[in-house]
Amino acid sequence: MRALTPKQESFCQRYLETGNASEAYRLCYSTTAAKPETVNRSAKELLDNPKIAARLSELRAEALVGHSVTIATLLKELEEARQVAKRKKQGTAMVQATMGKAKLAGLEKGAEPDDTPVPAAVRIEIISGRKNANP
């Protein structure tokens, strides 16, 4: 596989720094006359480039090793955060921790069609709040 151009390498570095592909694109390429939609589309095309994706994976792996961070340690921290949120009855924080774990596991895009749960029967009973209502 051919090496990245200097601008592509810079885009990868800036993307990891900012977490925003459009911002990284603006920092590395001439965009003074470009519409925001054009910048967004161009940044997305770079992210979809297999060479760019591979380089981003390499850089992320280097960053994780350099900081002694692994998926396992991140999952452990997220589970600890989820348990704290559960004890404090903070539903939103629990969901965020769970979604963080799902994202790390590669499940954030949803289930595969074959994994879709089969709908179950649901019984709904309406109970009146009136004192003289018929049961």
Summary of the structure (lengths in Angstrom):
residues: 135
radius of gyration: 23.3
end to end distance: 74.2
largest distance: 80.6
contacts: 278
relative contact order: 0.08
helix: 63%
strand: 0%
